[in-house]
Amino acid sequence: MTTFRVGVIGAGSIAQSHLSAYAENADVELIAVADMNLERARAVADQYGAPRAYADPHELLADPEIDGVSICTWNNSHANWAIAAVKAGKHVLVEKPIARTLAEAEEIQRTVEASDRVVQVGFVRRHSPNCQVLKSFIDAGELGEVYYAKASCLRRVGNPGGWFADKEISGGGPLLDIGIHVLDLCWYLMGSPKVVSVSGNTYDKLGSRGNVTTMPRYKAADYDPSKNTVEDLANAVIRFENGASLLLDCSYSLHATKDSIEVSVYGEQGGAELEPALHIATEMHDSVVNIEPQIASRTFEFGVGFAHEIQNFVDTSLGRAESIAPAWHGVEIVRILEAIYESASTGREVELG
Ligand SMILES: NC(=O)c1ccc[n+]([C@@H]2O[C@H](COP(=O)([O-])OP(=O)(O)OC[C@H]3O[C@@H](n4cnc5c(N)ncnc54)[C@H](O)[C@@H]3O)[C@@H](O)[C@H]2O)c1
């Protein structure tokens, strides 16, 4: 049996999900953790039994005993570390978004194309069994041609603050943080069609809602309610070359009566909701029929999603599978996100290639 030796760059919140999945994977040996906060890198390395900890990720990348890395740093360094890792001969699983900007994302893509290394983007929700079951139905033609999709992720009081709320570091607000997940699920299920135009809007009417102290919220470690340079809400209509269209909206701050998530795709022979839970609808013998695949969970479960994502990364790196989230998919999603911001700032539809 081949062992895949792993390093993790960035030892904050999401690194824990990567590390737990690596620690439970029989094919993997954890070698090192790096974080500019060395104390954090050491604590996390100890927690998961990795023998080495570094403050400088360059040192981790120079470690010849490492075959692949997860990049779990802030968005502003994804491109830098992904490119450096490939050049150091490592396979890469980089968290979403693959990069802050299209220019950075395309630089990663050029590096990937010039190498034989795997670069996978962290679209963890794709790996969830409910998504894979629906994908198998769609690939088998059960929904017919998918021509419409809806992607929505609305938080009422959900601006995490810290680096998430600093556009310079994050590249954007709810669009790059949570809208990206639901947009990506729809795009993936639609068969990764080529985008031709994007019309978007962003709003910053409510700010971080740091004044609301009566509702619990996830807060970044360096939360400061007075610091916020990202949008509250973004929406978009996205058109594809095959005539299909997608409606997207997402928010950190909104006067909605509840938080919500929705991912739905509609085709000529059937439709499906993936989020909040998998349900499929079709028509048989002039009757409307709901199809209920019998699976362990109809909803996305974080731990299961990460276990499958890590397995796909390991299998692809070891040459025994294909990645279901290759780098170019991450690039195409950033192309759409950047066009949404451009359309919002110009007040015009953006046409793409
Ligand atoms: N897939 C998901 O569902 C999901 C969920 C949350 C976050 N994320 C992504 O994961 C990434 C990290 O998010 P987080 O919530 O873990 O943030 P975090 O702030 O909790 O952790 C980031 C860690 O990276 C370190 N770091 C940042 N820049 C660095 C650099 N240049 N060199 C070395 N260390 C550096 C920080 O010190 C920190 O310990 C983001 O890109 C985010 O979009 C993905």
The ligand as an SDF file (V2000), in Angstrom:
LIG
                    3D

 44 48  0  0  0  0  0  0  0  0999 V2000
  -14.6740   24.6650    2.6070 N   0  0  0  0  0  0  0  0  0  0  0  0
  -15.3290   25.3340    3.5430 C   0  0  0  0  0  0  0  0  0  0  0  0
  -16.4870   25.0630    3.8330 O   0  0  0  0  0  0  0  0  0  0  0  0
  -14.6010   26.4480    4.2580 C   0  0  0  0  0  0  0  0  0  0  0  0
  -15.0740   26.8790    5.5050 C   0  0  0  0  0  0  0  0  0  0  0  0
  -14.3620   27.8920    6.1610 C   0  0  0  0  0  0  0  0  0  0  0  0
  -13.2440   28.4570    5.5680 C   0  0  0  0  0  0  0  0  0  0  0  0
  -12.8380   28.0330    4.3380 N   0  0  0  0  0  0  0  0  0  0  0  0
  -11.6550   28.6340    3.6830 C   0  0  0  0  0  0  0  0  0  0  0  0
  -10.4930   28.2600    4.4150 O   0  0  0  0  0  0  0  0  0  0  0  0
   -9.5410   29.3130    4.4360 C   0  0  0  0  0  0  0  0  0  0  0  0
   -9.1550   29.6260    5.8780 C   0  0  0  0  0  0  0  0  0  0  0  0
  -10.3050   29.9950    6.6110 O   0  0  0  0  0  0  0  0  0  0  0  0
  -10.3540   29.8190    8.2140 P   0  0  0  0  0  0  0  0  0  0  0  0
  -11.7690   30.0570    8.6120 O   0  0  0  0  0  0  0  0  0  0  0  0
   -9.6830   28.5560    8.5930 O   0  0  0  0  0  0  0  0  0  0  0  0
   -9.4600   31.0730    8.6670 O   0  0  0  0  0  0  0  0  0  0  0  0
   -8.6430   31.2050   10.0450 P   0  0  0  0  0  0  0  0  0  0  0  0
   -8.3400   32.6430   10.1930 O   0  0  0  0  0  0  0  0  0  0  0  0
   -9.3540   30.4970   11.1350 O   0  0  0  0  0  0  0  0  0  0  0  0
   -7.2870   30.3890    9.7690 O   0  0  0  0  0  0  0  0  0  0  0  0
   -6.3250   30.7870    8.8130 C   0  0  0  0  0  0  0  0  0  0  0  0
   -4.9440   30.4450    9.3670 C   0  0  0  0  0  0  0  0  0  0  0  0
   -4.0040   30.7040    8.3300 O   0  0  0  0  0  0  0  0  0  0  0  0
   -2.8820   31.4120    8.8720 C   0  0  0  0  0  0  0  0  0  0  0  0
   -2.3460   32.1920    7.7680 N   0  0  0  0  0  0  0  0  0  0  0  0
   -2.9870   33.1420    7.0440 C   0  0  0  0  0  0  0  0  0  0  0  0
   -2.2160   33.6070    6.0670 N   0  0  0  0  0  0  0  0  0  0  0  0
   -1.0200   32.9360    6.1620 C   0  0  0  0  0  0  0  0  0  0  0  0
    0.1930   32.9670    5.4140 C   0  0  0  0  0  0  0  0  0  0  0  0
    0.3250   33.7790    4.3560 N   0  0  0  0  0  0  0  0  0  0  0  0
    1.2040   32.1470    5.7930 N   0  0  0  0  0  0  0  0  0  0  0  0
    1.0620   31.3440    6.8770 C   0  0  0  0  0  0  0  0  0  0  0  0
   -0.0600   31.2580    7.6210 N   0  0  0  0  0  0  0  0  0  0  0  0
   -1.1040   32.0450    7.2540 C   0  0  0  0  0  0  0  0  0  0  0  0
   -3.4610   32.2500   10.0020 C   0  0  0  0  0  0  0  0  0  0  0  0
   -2.4740   32.5830   10.9460 O   0  0  0  0  0  0  0  0  0  0  0  0
   -4.5410   31.3210   10.5590 C   0  0  0  0  0  0  0  0  0  0  0  0
   -4.0340   30.4810   11.5830 O   0  0  0  0  0  0  0  0  0  0  0  0
  -10.2000   30.4800    3.6930 C   0  0  0  0  0  0  0  0  0  0  0  0
   -9.7440   30.5210    2.3740 O   0  0  0  0  0  0  0  0  0  0  0  0
  -11.6840   30.1560    3.7110 C   0  0  0  0  0  0  0  0  0  0  0  0
  -12.3720   30.6620    2.5740 O   0  0  0  0  0  0  0  0  0  0  0  0
  -13.4800   27.0270    3.6960 C   0  0  0  0  0  0  0  0  0  0  0  0
  1  2  1  0
  2  3  2  0
  2  4  1  0
  4  5  1  0
  4 44  2  0
  5  6  2  0
  6  7  1  0
  7  8  2  0
  8  9  1  0
  8 44  1  0
  9 10  1  0
  9 42  1  0
 10 11  1  0
 11 12  1  0
 11 40  1  0
 12 13  1  0
 13 14  1  0
 14 15  2  0
 14 16  1  0
 14 17  1  0
 17 18  1  0
 18 19  2  0
 18 20  1  0
 18 21  1  0
 21 22  1  0
 22 23  1  0
 23 24  1  0
 23 38  1  0
 24 25  1  0
 25 26  1  0
 25 36  1  0
 26 27  1  0
 26 35  1  0
 27 28  2  0
 28 29  1  0
 29 30  1  0
 29 35  2  0
 30 31  1  0
 30 32  2  0
 32 33  1  0
 33 34  2  0
 34 35  1  0
 36 37  1  0
 36 38  1  0
 38 39  1  0
 40 41  1  0
 40 42  1  0
 42 43  1  0
M  CHG  2   8   1  16  -1
M  END
$$$$
